[in-house]
Amino acid sequence: MQHKEETLNRVTLRTSIARKGATLAGQLFPGARFTMPPDDGAVYLTFDDGPHPESTPRLLELLAKHEAKATFFCLGQNVEKYPGLYEQIIAAGHSTGNHSWSHPNGWRTTTRNYLADVDRAAGVIDTNLFRPPYGRLTPGQYQKLKKRYNIIMWTRLFPDYHPGFNPATTNHAGIRPGDILVMHDTPGTVDKAHMLTEKIQNTTRQQYVFSEIPSFQMLQ
Ligand SMILES: [Zn+2]
């Protein structure tokens, strides 16, 4: 019992640190979204960095099985390579977001080059959603992009790309309506993202609806 309570406290603490981090970042980027309005009782799964033939079909199949919708933040260079996969995402009723063309780090890229990279991706990804790679934007980049995009950050990121990340022991307790969750749609992460998504679906789909973030309206 003692042990269980300690575990619970630790989980609550971790979630509260994540929420505090989001609040801090929210002060830097006041129009960016770290959560969605909770009123719909929906949770928002998002998958970054795809599409890719080794991962996207598996995620689409899993989402279809659970009748869940999600948002895929795609890289323009991957959409160019795999346009058929991009169309499958849309045809399955999911939404897509612009995640840049080549995944630049905003802190190390001039605003001009950064915007050119995002514009190039906009040529193949039709959406009003943008998520900066690594969550990194300079204030200048942010000011320009927020005029054209809903900047979608996240409530909680699952580091499926990290070798030590184990979906079996990852505690996903504390998910609440309006939360935006991040995983990845790449060959190296799909096993873990698949396992974790399955786990989240099996434990929370009775409680919550899993919806896509609307991609053709300005949210603010
Ligand atoms: Zn990314």
Boltz pocket constraint, residues with backbone or C-beta under 6 A from the ligand:
constraints:
  - pocket:
      binder: B
      contacts: [[A, 48], [A, 49], [A, 99], [A, 103], [A, 132], [A, 133], [A, 134]]
      max_distance: 6.0
